[in-house]
Amino acid sequence: MVNYIWGFMIIIGFIFALINGTMAEVNKAIFDGAKEAVTLCIGLISVLVFWLGMMRIAEESGLLERLSRLFRPLVKRLFPEVPVNHPAMGYILSNMISNMFGLGNAATPLGIKAMEELKKLNGGKNSASRSMVTFLAINTASITIIPTTVIAIRMNYHSASPTEIVIPTIIATIISAIGAILIDRYFYYRRNRKG
């Protein structure tokens, strides 16, 4: 559906440019936007590669395992239906840790694997389980300690202090994560009271 909406908006934009005689400006904007997108991507790649390398070092050194053990009691309480040694638990923990370091690109495949494992625990049903809803809420509002992508964008656009976003990001993401958990629990208990 979203693809149709975007396609419709693009077609309307081109028709509007043809009617108003601004097709040259549209062409210039398309090529300038493409050039800027490539420049931005190259700038982001360097920072993401650095942090992905740091994550690999953390994994090899056992730091990720220690962080997983540290967060396991909290995650166990958030996902009571998931057995402690189930693969879903490992994917959930890895996803949360990747998001904490601002590595959304690395967290995405882990999140997909976590959802696949949670679906298996749900008996392969097409409706979302409690754990799937909770995971989606936490993943969407994840706590971020180092907003890697935002720092990279700020560096790419020559910010005077690209890392000044760290403290506000930590505060905002903690509040959003707490809010997501509270809303998730509220609707879960409300639905159970009705049922």
C-alpha distance (Angstrom), angle and dihedral (degrees) to the residues before:
residue distance angle dihedral
M1 . . .
V2 3.80 . .
N3 3.81 89.9 .
Y4 3.80 89.7 56.9
I5 3.80 91.3 49.4
W6 3.84 92.1 50.5
G7 3.81 91.2 45.2
F8 3.81 90.7 49.9
M9 3.82 91.6 49.4
I10 3.82 91.9 49.8
I11 3.80 92.4 49.2
I12 3.82 91.5 47.7
G13 3.81 89.2 49.3
F14 3.80 92.5 52.7
I15 3.82 92.3 46.2
F16 3.80 90.5 49.1
A17 3.85 90.4 49.0
L18 3.83 90.7 49.9
I19 3.80 92.8 49.7
N20 3.82 93.0 47.5
G21 3.81 95.1 41.6
T22 3.81 93.7 -120.5
M23 3.80 97.8 123.0
A24 3.84 91.3 118.9
E25 3.83 90.4 58.3
V26 3.80 90.5 48.4
N27 3.82 91.4 51.7
K28 3.82 90.8 48.3
A29 3.83 91.2 49.0
I30 3.82 91.2 49.6
F31 3.81 93.7 52.4
D32 3.83 94.2 40.6
G33 3.80 90.0 49.7
A34 3.80 92.1 49.1
K35 3.82 91.0 49.8
E36 3.80 92.2 48.9
A37 3.82 91.5 47.3
V38 3.81 91.3 55.0
T39 3.82 91.4 47.5
L40 3.80 91.2 48.9
C41 3.82 92.7 48.0
I42 3.80 92.4 51.3
G43 3.80 89.6 50.1
L44 3.80 91.3 49.9
I45 3.80 94.1 46.8
S46 3.80 93.3 63.2
V47 3.80 94.2 53.2
L48 3.82 94.1 41.8
V49 3.80 92.1 49.0
F50 3.80 89.4 51.2
W51 3.81 93.4 51.3
L52 3.78 93.5 42.0
G53 3.81 86.8 53.5
M54 3.80 89.4 50.2
M55 3.82 89.3 50.7
R56 3.80 89.5 51.5
I57 3.82 90.4 51.4
A58 3.81 89.5 47.7
E59 3.80 89.2 50.8
E60 3.82 93.7 48.7
S61 3.80 92.3 46.1
G62 3.81 92.5 51.6
L63 3.81 94.2 -114.2
L64 3.81 92.4 122.7
E65 3.79 90.5 51.2
R66 3.81 90.0 51.6
L67 3.82 90.9 48.0
S68 3.81 88.9 49.3
R69 3.81 90.5 52.3
L70 3.82 89.6 48.0
F71 3.82 92.9 53.2
R72 3.82 97.1 36.0
P73 3.87 95.6 91.1
L74 3.82 91.1 51.8
V75 3.81 93.3 45.1
K76 3.82 90.2 46.8
R77 3.83 89.1 57.4
L78 3.81 92.2 46.5
F79 3.82 91.9 49.5
P80 3.83 106.3 34.2
E81 3.85 92.5 160.6
V82 3.82 93.0 59.0
P83 3.83 114.5 86.4
V84 3.81 111.8 -124.0
N85 3.81 95.2 -119.4
H86 3.81 96.1 41.2
P87 3.85 115.8 120.1
A88 3.83 89.2 -121.3
M89 3.81 89.4 66.4
G90 3.81 91.6 54.5
Y91 3.81 92.3 48.5
I92 3.80 91.6 47.4
L93 3.81 91.7 51.2
S94 3.81 92.9 45.7
N95 3.80 90.8 48.7
M96 3.80 92.2 50.5
I97 3.80 92.9 48.3
S98 3.82 92.3 47.9
N99 3.80 89.6 50.8
M100 3.80 90.4 49.4
F101 3.79 89.0 59.8
G102 3.80 91.7 47.0
L103 3.79 93.8 -110.1
G104 3.78 98.6 137.0
N105 3.80 90.4 156.4
A106 3.80 90.2 58.6
A107 3.81 92.4 40.4
T108 3.81 95.0 54.3
P109 3.83 98.3 70.9
L110 3.81 89.3 43.4
G111 3.81 89.5 51.9
I112 3.80 91.5 49.9
K113 3.82 90.9 50.5
A114 3.83 89.9 47.9
M115 3.81 90.4 52.7
E116 3.82 91.0 48.5
E117 3.81 90.5 52.3
L118 3.81 91.8 45.1
K119 3.82 89.2 51.5
K120 3.82 89.1 53.7
L121 3.82 88.9 52.3
N122 3.81 87.4 50.3
G123 3.80 90.2 58.1
G124 3.80 93.6 -104.5
K125 3.81 92.2 -70.4
N126 3.79 119.0 160.0
S127 3.81 92.1 -133.4
A128 3.81 117.8 85.2
S129 3.80 119.1 -106.3
R130 3.78 123.9 -137.7
S131 3.82 89.9 -99.5
M132 3.80 92.3 50.6
V133 3.81 92.0 52.4
T134 3.81 91.8 46.2
F135 3.80 92.0 48.4
L136 3.80 92.1 49.5
A137 3.81 91.1 50.1
I138 3.81 93.1 48.3
N139 3.80 93.4 43.1
T140 3.80 92.0 50.4
A141 3.81 94.0 47.9
S142 3.79 96.5 33.7
I143 3.79 122.3 165.7
T144 3.80 109.9 -109.3
I145 3.80 121.3 -162.2
I146 3.81 97.8 173.6
P147 3.84 112.9 28.5
T148 3.79 93.4 -154.9
T149 3.80 98.2 174.5
V150 3.81 94.2 47.1
I151 3.80 91.4 48.3
A152 3.81 89.6 50.1
I153 3.80 92.1 50.6
R154 3.80 91.4 47.8
M155 3.82 90.3 49.3
N156 3.80 90.8 47.9
Y157 3.81 90.4 54.8
H158 3.84 92.1 46.9
S159 3.79 98.9 -109.4
A160 3.82 112.9 -172.4
S161 3.82 89.6 -132.5
P162 3.80 111.4 14.8
T163 3.82 94.2 175.8
E164 3.81 97.0 54.5
I165 3.80 86.5 94.2
V166 3.84 92.3 69.7
I167 3.84 100.1 85.7
P168 3.84 95.3 43.0
T169 3.82 88.9 47.1
I170 3.80 92.5 52.1
I171 3.81 91.5 49.0
A172 3.81 94.7 44.7
T173 3.81 94.6 46.3
I174 3.82 93.4 46.9
I175 3.81 89.3 52.4
S176 3.82 91.9 46.1
A177 3.82 92.4 48.0
I178 3.81 92.6 49.2
G179 3.81 89.4 46.8
A180 3.82 91.5 49.8
I181 3.82 92.2 50.3
L182 3.82 92.9 46.7
I183 3.82 92.8 48.8
D184 3.81 91.1 45.4
R185 3.80 91.7 51.3
Y186 3.81 93.2 43.5
F187 3.80 93.5 55.5
Y188 3.81 92.1 41.3
Y189 3.82 93.3 54.5
R190 3.80 92.4 39.8
R191 3.81 91.2 53.9
N192 3.82 91.7 46.8
R193 3.82 91.7 50.8
K194 3.82 90.4 53.6
G195 3.83 92.2 45.5
